[in-house]
């Protein structure tokens, strides 16, 4: 598969065209940002961890009936994926109070919910990704009612599968962000990534944070946390 011109560069990834118009190559960077890009840095080896871990998670989810954009891992940092048009909704599933949820509603971190919650953000950098509900999303033509229901169904399924999986590795899945895209045929699939950049992972025994919060909150040991979570996932 020939890598052609760069189509896009985001905070954590670059996307390149290929000789197949329906396939693109995603290349993962070590750049890290937080707080809407106000905090910038580098996490050595992050691109490798996020690429390889995302691919494992996507393959696991495919087996459990969640369609994804994953096609083939090309190298440590690069993966071939289906070209999709991203639905401009960030989907956040939460199992335990943490991060912006705790801040927004004035509750301490670490309180398990009776059942998972779901929230949507409007994926728009200029507006700083504001919270949005189904009705707003439909009013803004971001997705149809049927698409939103399907996205919710997939998101809860992802949670069910990953929560159980990570528990076997001694890790609690606190919350995470998903993005979905539409293929050329109009099929909704899971896209973007599943990594310590997009998930909160706490050690099941110690509650030690094994994710990007270590970078956001200057907790130190950022690279070690990324390596540790990947070590558990890869079994090495």
C-alpha positions in Angstrom: 0.0 0.0 0.0 1.7 3.2 -1.2 1.7 6.2 1.2 0.9 9.4 -0.6 0.3 13.0 0.4 -0.6 14.1 3.9 -4.3 14.8 4.2 -4.5 16.0 7.8 -2.5 16.6 10.9 -4.1 16.7 14.4 -2.8 17.0 17.9 -1.8 13.3 18.1 -1.9 11.9 14.6 -1.2 12.5 10.9 -3.3 11.0 8.1 -2.0 10.1 4.7 -3.7 9.2 1.4 -3.0 5.8 -0.2 -3.4 4.5 -3.8 -6.9 3.3 -2.6 -9.3 6.2 -2.2 -11.2 4.3 0.6 -8.1 3.6 2.7 -5.8 6.0 4.6 -2.7 5.6 6.7 -2.7 6.9 10.3 0.6 7.8 11.8 0.8 8.3 15.6 3.0 11.1 17.0 4.6 11.6 20.4 3.2 15.1 20.8 0.9 15.6 23.8 -1.6 18.4 24.5 -4.1 19.1 27.3 -6.6 21.7 28.2 -7.7 22.5 24.7 -4.1 22.7 23.5 -2.9 25.2 26.2 -0.5 22.7 27.6 1.9 21.1 25.1 4.6 18.5 25.5 6.1 15.3 24.3 5.6 11.8 25.8 8.5 9.6 24.4 7.1 6.4 22.8 3.5 7.5 23.2 2.8 7.1 19.4 4.0 3.5 19.5 1.9 2.6 22.5 -1.2 4.3 21.3 -1.0 2.8 17.8 -0.4 -0.7 18.9 -2.8 -0.6 21.8 -5.6 0.9 19.6 -5.2 -1.8 17.0 -5.5 -4.6 19.7 -8.6 -2.9 21.1 -10.2 -2.5 17.7 -9.6 -6.2 16.8 -11.0 -7.2 20.2 -14.1 -5.1 19.6 -14.6 -6.4 16.0 -14.8 -9.9 17.4 -17.5 -8.7 19.8 -19.6 -7.2 17.0 -18.5 -3.5 17.0 -17.5 -2.5 13.5 -14.3 -0.4 13.4 -12.2 1.4 10.8 -9.2 -0.9 11.5 -7.7 -2.7 8.5 -4.0 -3.6 9.2 -1.1 -2.5 11.4 1.7 -1.5 9.1 4.5 -0.6 11.6 4.9 0.5 15.2 3.5 3.9 14.5 1.4 3.4 11.3 -1.9 1.7 10.6 -4.0 1.3 7.5 -7.7 2.2 8.2 -10.9 2.7 6.3 -11.3 6.3 5.2 -14.3 7.7 7.2 -16.1 11.0 7.6 -16.0 11.6 11.3 -19.3 12.3 13.0 -18.6 15.5 14.8 -19.6 14.1 18.2 -17.2 13.0 20.9 -18.9 10.3 22.9 -17.8 10.0 26.6 -18.7 7.0 28.7 -18.1 7.1 32.4 -18.1 4.3 35.0 -16.6 6.3 37.9 -16.6 10.0 38.8 -13.4 11.7 37.6 -12.0 14.6 35.6 -14.5 17.2 34.2 -17.5 15.2 35.6 -16.2 15.7 39.2 -15.4 19.3 38.5 -18.6 20.1 36.8 -20.9 18.6 39.4 -18.8 19.1 42.5 -18.3 15.4 43.4 -15.1 13.8 44.5 -13.2 11.5 42.1 -13.5 7.8 42.4 -17.2 7.3 43.1 -18.4 4.2 41.1 -21.8 4.8 39.3 -24.7 2.4 39.5 -24.7 2.2 35.8 -22.5 3.9 33.1 -23.3 7.4 31.9 -23.0 8.7 28.4 -22.4 12.3 27.2 -21.8 14.0 23.9 -19.5 16.9 23.1 -19.8 18.8 19.8 -16.4 18.2 18.2 -15.5 21.8 17.3 -12.2 23.3 18.4 -13.3 26.9 17.9 -16.2 26.4 20.4 -14.0 24.3 22.7 -16.1 21.1 22.3 -19.2 22.1 24.2 -21.5 19.5 25.8 -24.5 18.8 23.6 -27.5 16.5 23.8 -29.2 14.3 21.2 -31.8 17.0 20.3 -29.1 19.6 19.7 -27.1 17.2 17.6 -30.1 16.5 15.4 -31.0 20.2 15.2 -27.4 21.0 14.0 -27.6 18.1 11.5 -24.5 16.4 13.1 -26.3 13.0 13.0 -29.7 11.5 12.6 -31.8 10.1 15.5 -31.1 6.5 14.1 -27.3 7.2 13.9 -27.2 8.6 17.4 -29.1 5.5 18.8 -26.7 3.2 16.9 -23.7 5.2 18.3 -25.0 4.8 21.8 -25.6 1.1 21.4 -22.0 0.7 20.1 -20.5 2.9 22.8 -22.1 0.9 25.7 -21.0 -2.3 24.0 -17.4 -1.0 23.8 -17.7 -0.2 27.6 -19.0 -3.6 28.5 -16.2 -5.4 26.5 -13.3 -3.2 27.6 -14.3 -2.9 31.2 -14.3 -6.7 31.6 -11.1 -7.0 29.6 -9.1 -4.4 31.6 -10.3 -5.9 34.8 -8.5 -9.1 33.9 -5.3 -7.0 33.6 -5.8 -5.5 37.0 -7.0 -2.2 35.6 -10.2 -0.2 36.2 -11.7 1.6 33.2 -12.8 4.8 34.7 -14.0 6.7 31.6 -13.1 7.1 27.9 -13.9 9.1 24.8 -14.9 7.5 21.5 -15.3 8.9 18.0 -17.3 7.3 15.2 -17.1 7.8 11.4 -19.1 7.0 8.3 -17.5 4.9 5.5 -18.0 5.7 1.8 -21.1 3.4 1.9 -22.5 5.3 4.9 -21.8 2.6 7.5 -21.1 3.9 11.0 -17.9 2.5 12.5 -15.7 3.1 15.5 -12.8 5.3 14.5 -10.0 7.4 16.1 -8.2 5.6 19.0 -8.5 3.7 22.3 -5.4 4.5 24.3 -4.1 6.2 27.5 -4.7 9.4 25.6 -8.5 8.8 25.4 -9.2 6.6 28.4 -8.7 6.9 32.2 -7.1 3.8 33.5 -6.5 3.2 37.2 -4.7 0.3 38.8 -7.4 -1.9 40.3 -5.5 -2.3 43.6 -3.7 1.1 44.1 -5.9 3.4 42.0 -2.6 4.7 40.5 -3.3 6.6 37.3 -2.0 4.9 34.1 -3.0 7.4 31.5 -2.7 11.0 30.2 -3.9 12.5 33.6 -0.2 12.1 34.7 0.7 14.6 31.9 -2.3 16.9 32.5 -1.7 17.1 36.2 2.1 17.1 36.3 2.1 13.8 38.3 5.4 12.6 36.7 6.0 9.1 35.5 4.0 9.7 32.3 6.2 7.5 30.0 6.2 4.8 32.7 2.4 4.8 32.9 2.0 4.4 29.1 4.6 1.7 29.1 2.9 -0.1 32.0 -0.6 -0.1 30.5 0.9 -1.4 27.2 2.9 -4.1 29.0 -0.3 -5.4 30.6 -2.2 -5.3 27.3 0.6 -7.0 25.3 1.4 -9.4 28.1 5.1 -8.6 27.7 
